[in-house]
Amino acid sequence: MKTTEGRVQFRDFETWFQICEPDAGSDTSKAPLVLLHGGPGVPHNYLRSMVDFTDFGRTIIFYDQIGCGNSTHLPDVEPEFWQPTLFADELDNLLGNLGIADRYHLLGQSWGGMLAQEHAVRQPSGLRSLVLSNTAAAFPHFIEAAQALIAKLPDDVQNQLRIHEESQTYSHPDYLAACDVFYRRHVLRLKEWPPEVERSFALLDEDPTVYHVMNGPSEFHVIGTAKEWSCVERLPLIQVPTLVLCGRHDEAAPEIQAPLLEGISNSKLVIFEESSHLSFWEERGLYMETVEDFLSQHD
């Protein structure tokens, strides 16, 4: 695999990217796949299993959204700075600078799937297809699903979550331990978490600015500025073929995928039965084959 790293200027900031091409060079018959990470503010590292797409002869592009990872960090800006439209503009800028705006696929995971919707409703002419992975059409749907899953946790875990959320003691070891119970059921159900996933969480701990402002202190206690975000009314604007993916045990639960399917006319759903939020690690081979089969139909 050939890799090329760089940075593009976005306003007064820089967006880091990495292009991964198959060993024999990129297959020009296949449009490149751009990967949008979640969070907001969780760097791309946890998506690294998706280098597998190069095995199919497809070029992929990772990037870190500003505020995290290898891109410009802005810990001191006003909370109002962090808006979904900011990241949609950043994505447009990246596509233009890389010279692929006339032909590409987009895969957005979790928050990245919400950002992908923000991009697709603009009806960019070069977008060939859309993959919405482990996401939702609205943050309130995501919150509702997470709370339903919390209600199924052991009573002592629920009590610790409630106590520390009410007192806002989010760094307390008991709160973090309770969060970990949820994460290992509904984020990643592997006994050993891959180093790439651990790296994203470590980088998030180093600078949680974007995550805390827009999301909140945890995956399920969403109290940030994006908590009311919704694309439901705008979904009919998305005209490209769309693949919706989730895990059976996903915090972005199967039942909250219905608005995406109802709102996007040319869409279909695949549920990974042995997965939670990171299906591309839990059922890695099946995930890659499912996505590549879809992409290859729309190059």
C-alpha positions as a printed Julia matrix, in Angstrom:
299×3 Matrix{Float64}:
   0.0    0.0     0.0
   1.27   3.43   -0.96
   0.49   6.26    1.47
   0.72  10.01    1.01
   0.22  12.45    3.87
  -0.25  16.2     3.81
  -2.2   19.19    5.01
  -4.53  21.55    3.21
  -5.29  25.11    4.24
  -8.82  25.68    5.53
  -9.5   29.28    6.53
  -6.72  30.04    9.05
  -6.28  26.36    9.92
  -4.92  23.11    8.48
  -6.65  19.81    7.78
  -4.44  16.72    7.87
  -5.11  13.91    5.4
  -3.66  10.58    4.34
  -4.25   8.95    0.95
  -3.87   5.15    0.86
  -3.54   3.55   -2.59
  -3.31  -0.12   -3.61
   0.19  -1.51   -4.14
  -0.15  -1.46   -7.9
  -1.4    2.13   -7.89
  -4.97   3.34   -7.72
  -7.55   1.75   -9.97
  -8.93   4.66  -11.97
 -12.11   2.69  -12.63
 -12.9    2.93   -8.92
 -13.78   6.25   -7.35
 -11.85   7.03   -4.14
 -13.56   6.55   -0.77
 -13.36   9.42    1.74
 -13.77   8.43    5.4
 -15.42  10.71    7.97
 -14.63   9.92   11.6
 -16.93  10.33   14.55
 -17.0   12.2    17.8
 -17.16  15.02   16.99
 -13.49  15.25   17.84
 -12.46  11.57   17.93
  -9.48  11.29   15.53
  -9.47   8.97   12.54
  -7.23   6.27   14.07
 -10.08   3.99   15.13
 -11.12   3.7    11.46
  -7.76   2.24   10.43
  -9.2   -1.23    9.73
 -10.64   0.37    6.59
  -7.22   0.22    4.93
  -8.63  -3.16    3.88
 -10.46  -1.39    1.05
  -7.13  -1.06   -0.73
  -7.16  -4.88   -1.04
 -10.06  -4.39   -3.45
  -7.99  -1.98   -5.53
  -9.69   1.11   -4.11
  -7.99   4.31   -2.94
  -9.15   5.59    0.45
  -8.65   8.9     2.2
  -8.45   9.4     5.94
  -8.49  12.86    7.46
  -8.75  14.48   10.89
 -11.41  17.14   11.23
 -10.07  20.38   12.7
  -9.93  20.39   16.47
  -8.46  16.9    16.79
  -5.75  14.48   15.74
  -3.14  15.83   13.34
  -5.18  18.85   12.28
  -5.23  22.29   13.9
  -6.36  22.26   17.54
  -8.39  25.19   18.86
  -8.93  24.71   22.6
  -9.69  28.36   23.31
 -12.31  29.34   20.73
 -15.87  30.15   21.74
 -18.25  27.15   21.82
 -20.34  28.73   19.05
 -17.41  28.19   16.68
 -18.06  24.45   16.56
 -20.97  23.99   14.16
 -21.88  21.16   11.74
 -21.63  23.63    8.86
 -18.01  24.33    9.81
 -17.1   20.69    9.25
 -19.18  20.48    6.07
 -17.26  23.46    4.69
 -13.99  21.82    5.73
 -14.94  18.65    3.82
 -15.8   20.65    0.69
 -12.44  22.38    0.96
 -10.58  19.07    1.31
 -12.27  17.49   -1.7
 -11.43  20.51   -3.83
  -7.81  20.66   -2.74
  -7.3   16.94   -3.37
  -8.8   17.28   -6.84
 -11.44  14.59   -6.35
 -14.58  16.72   -6.0
 -15.82  15.52   -9.39
 -15.91  11.8    -8.43
 -15.82  10.17   -4.99
 -17.7    8.03   -2.48
 -18.29   9.07    1.13
 -18.42   6.87    4.24
 -19.36   8.59    7.49
 -19.3    6.71   10.79
 -21.26   7.8    13.9
 -20.96  11.63   14.02
 -19.21  11.27   10.67
 -22.47   9.88    9.3
 -24.27  13.01   10.43
 -21.6   15.13    8.77
 -21.98  13.01    5.64
 -25.68  13.88    5.6
 -24.84  17.58    5.94
 -22.58  17.2     2.91
 -25.0   15.14    0.81
 -27.98  17.49    1.24
 -25.89  20.09   -0.58
 -26.21  17.76   -3.59
 -22.54  17.85   -4.67
 -22.28  16.79   -8.29
 -19.27  14.49   -7.78
 -20.73  12.35   -4.99
 -21.31   8.85   -6.38
 -22.71   7.11   -3.3
 -23.09   7.48    0.44
 -22.43   5.02    3.28
 -24.0    5.98    6.61
 -22.42   3.71    9.21
 -23.57   3.4    12.84
 -25.28   6.77   12.84
 -28.69   8.48   13.0
 -30.75  11.1    11.2
 -30.95  13.18   14.39
 -29.03  13.42   17.67
 -32.26  13.11   19.7
 -32.8    9.69   18.1
 -29.3    8.67   19.13
 -29.87   9.89   22.69
 -33.2    8.05   22.93
 -31.63   4.78   21.79
 -28.73   5.13   24.23
 -31.05   5.77   27.16
 -33.07   2.67   26.29
 -29.86   0.62   26.37
 -28.79   2.16   29.69
 -32.1    1.05   31.18
 -31.0   -2.54   30.51
 -27.68  -2.2    32.37
 -27.25  -3.61   35.9
 -28.83  -1.42   38.58
 -25.51  -0.54   40.23
 -24.12   0.66   36.88
 -27.2    2.78   36.25
 -26.92   4.26   39.73
 -23.3    5.3    39.22
 -24.16   6.92   35.91
 -27.05   8.83   37.45
 -25.12   9.94   40.55
 -22.16  11.33   38.66
 -24.16  12.9    35.85
 -26.29  14.74   38.4
 -23.2   15.95   40.24
 -21.23  16.47   37.0
 -18.3   14.46   38.37
 -17.51  12.95   35.0
 -13.88  12.14   35.76
 -14.71  10.08   38.86
 -13.36   6.51   38.56
 -16.78   5.04   39.32
 -18.36   7.01   36.48
 -15.63   5.99   34.07
 -16.03   2.34   35.12
 -19.78   2.53   34.55
 -19.21   4.09   31.12
 -16.86   1.25   30.29
 -19.63  -1.29   30.93
 -21.8    0.49   28.35
 -18.94   0.85   25.88
 -18.05  -2.85   25.98
 -21.66  -3.79   25.27
 -22.61  -1.16   22.72
 -19.44   0.43   21.26
 -16.96  -2.42   20.79
 -17.67  -5.97   21.92
 -14.15  -7.34   21.5
 -12.3   -8.64   24.56
  -9.13  -6.85   23.47
  -9.56  -3.45   21.84
  -7.28  -2.82   18.83
  -4.41  -0.36   19.45
  -5.86   1.95   16.8
  -9.09   2.26   18.79
  -7.23   2.8    22.04
  -5.15   5.49   20.3
  -8.24   7.46   19.29
  -9.53   7.4    22.88
  -6.11   8.46   24.21
  -5.96  11.39   21.78
  -9.51  12.35   22.76
  -8.43  12.46   26.41
  -5.54  14.74   25.48
  -7.84  17.3    23.84
 -11.58  16.69   24.35
 -12.55  20.25   23.36
 -14.76  19.49   20.35
 -16.27  16.37   21.88
 -17.19  18.07   25.15
 -18.59  21.19   23.47
 -20.68  19.47   20.8
 -21.44  16.08   22.36
 -20.82  15.96   26.09
 -18.86  13.91   28.63
 -19.77  10.48   27.24
 -21.33   8.67   24.3
 -24.76   8.59   25.92
 -24.87  11.75   28.09
 -25.28  14.17   25.2
 -25.61  17.68   26.58
 -23.49  19.6    24.05
 -24.4   22.14   21.41
 -25.23  19.46   18.82
 -27.81  17.67   20.97
 -30.73  19.02   18.91
 -29.09  18.47   15.5
 -31.39  16.87   12.93
 -31.37  16.2     9.21
 -34.74  14.45    9.11
 -36.59  17.17    7.19
 -33.72  17.55    4.7
 -33.13  13.87    3.92
 -35.21  13.9     0.69
 -32.53  16.22   -0.72
 -30.12  13.27   -0.74
 -30.39  11.81   -4.24
 -27.42   9.42   -4.38
 -27.58   5.67   -3.62
 -27.15   5.24    0.13
 -26.13   2.24    2.23
 -27.15   2.39    5.9
 -25.2    0.16    8.3
 -25.46  -0.65   11.99
 -24.76  -3.43   14.48
 -27.43  -5.46   16.23
 -26.05  -4.27   19.6
 -25.17  -0.76   18.37
 -25.67   2.36   20.48
 -26.99   3.68   17.15
 -29.62   0.97   17.4
 -31.35  -0.67   14.41
 -34.7    0.89   15.32
 -33.39   4.45   14.85
 -32.31   3.75   11.27
 -35.9    3.96   10.0
 -35.89   7.75    9.46
 -32.83   7.44    7.21
 -34.5    4.76    5.12
 -37.78   6.66    4.93
 -36.15   9.99    4.11
 -33.59   8.85    1.51
 -35.4    7.36   -1.47
 -32.58   5.19   -2.82
 -31.37   3.59    0.42
 -31.07   0.16    2.0
 -30.15  -1.16    5.45
 -27.68  -3.88    6.46
 -27.49  -4.99   10.12
 -24.37  -6.79   11.34
 -25.7   -9.37   13.78
 -22.53  -9.83   15.86
 -21.61  -6.15   16.11
 -22.13  -2.99   18.1
 -20.88   0.49   17.14
 -17.59  -0.48   15.51
 -18.75  -3.19   13.11
 -15.65  -2.69   10.97
 -13.59  -4.3    13.75
 -16.13  -6.79   15.12
 -17.1   -8.25   11.73
 -14.24  -6.8     9.75
 -14.27  -9.03    6.68
 -18.04  -9.0     6.22
 -18.17  -5.23    6.71
 -15.54  -4.53    4.05
 -17.08  -6.94    1.55
 -20.56  -5.47    2.1
 -19.39  -1.9     1.58
 -17.15  -2.69   -1.39
 -19.92  -4.58   -3.14
 -22.14  -1.52   -2.77
 -19.46   0.95   -3.89
 -18.55  -1.11   -6.93
 -22.14  -0.85   -8.17
 -21.94   2.93   -8.19
 -18.45   3.84   -9.37
